[in-house]
Amino acid sequence: MSLEFLNWEIDGVTVLNLGGRLTLGDATTQFRDAIQELIAAGKPNVLLDLHDVTQLDSSGIGELMAAHTACKESGGALKLMNLGKRVETLLQMMSLYTVCEIVSGEDEGIRSFSAPTTGATAASPQFV
């Protein structure tokens, strides 16, 4: 089974639903290309829905980390949601659970992109 994509945009955030196997080969290339296309289109905020991912290997994890870095370097973020038990366990075992922010669902994920980051302070108003 090849990797399948379904995406939509909400409030400037692209929700990207993946289905199938994110493993070495065409799937990782397809995923990389999809992320690069979003970034090139000026859409570096990506909420990645992994609910329908049936298999993930080290190449798939590497692509997730590369996507996280590419989004971050483009001024956005890659956040994960709906991790299946296998994916969640694998990320925990490899100590990658803390690299990408993981949200419980789409609504929380969309809101998290507009929420101030931890430790950030609001700019003081300037009067002229």
N, C-alpha and C positions, 0 to 999 in steps of 0.2 A: 504494500500500500504506500503510495506516495504521500508527500506532505500536502495538505490542503489548507488554503487560506480563505478567510472571510474577514473583511475589515469594514469599519464605519468610523465616522468622526463625531465626537460630541465635545462641544466647548473647546475646540482646538487640540483635543487629545484623540489620537488614532487608537481605536480598540482593534487589536489584531488577534483573531481567534485562529489558533493552529489546530489542525486535526491530522492524526496519523503518526508516523514515526519521524522524529527529529534525530536522524542518525547519519553516519558517514555516507557521503555520496551526494546524489542529486538533491536530497532534502536539505542538507546544510547549505548547499549552494543557493537553492531557492530562497531559503530564509535570509541568508546574507544579502541577496539581491533585493528582497522585499524591504529590508531595513534601509539599505542604501538608497533605494528609490524614495522612501518616505523622507529621509534626511535631505536628499537633493530637492525634494518638493517643498522644503521648509517646514516639515512636520516631524520634529525630533522628539515630541512627547508621545510615547508609545506605552499603552497598557496592554500587556501580552496575556491573553487568556489561554492557559495550558490545559484546560479541562479535558479536551479531546485528544491530547497527545498520549499515544499508546506506548511509545518506547522512546527513551532518551539515552544516548551513549555519550562517551567522553567528547566526541566531535560536536555533538549537539550542545553540550554544556559549554564547550569552547566558543561556539557561535553565540550562545546567550551572553557570555561574558564580553565578547567582542561587540555585540550589539549594545550592551550596557555602556561600554566605553565610547562607542561611536555616538550614541545619543547624548551622552554627557558632554563630550567634546564639542557637540553642535549646539550646546545651550539648552538641551532638553534632558529627558530622563526616560529610562526604561523601567517599568514596574511590572510585577508579575501578579497574576490572580488565578484563582481556581486551580491550584496545584493538585494533581491527582496524588494518591498515596505513594505511588512508586517514585514520581518526580520529587515530591517533598522529601522522602527518605533519602534519595540520592543526593539532593542538594545539601541536606543536613550532614550526611556522611562525608561529603567532600568539603565541608566547612564553607560552602558558598551561600548558605542561607542568609547571611548578613550582607552580602555584596549588593544585591538588588532589593529594593523595597518590595515587600509582599503585602498585598491588600486583600481583604476578605471578599470583595465583590466589585462590580462595575461602578456603582454609585460612589462608594468610598474611594475607589481608584481615581475617578474623574475629579472628585473634590480635592484629593491629595495633591493634584498638580497645581491647584490655585492656592493651596494653603501655604503660609509662610514656612520656610524651612527652619528646623530647629537651630537655635542660636542666632538666627537672623534678627536684626532689629529694623524697625521701620525708620525710614528717613525722616528727619525733622522737617516740618514745613518751612519753607523759605518765603519771607515777605519782602516785597520790593517797594 
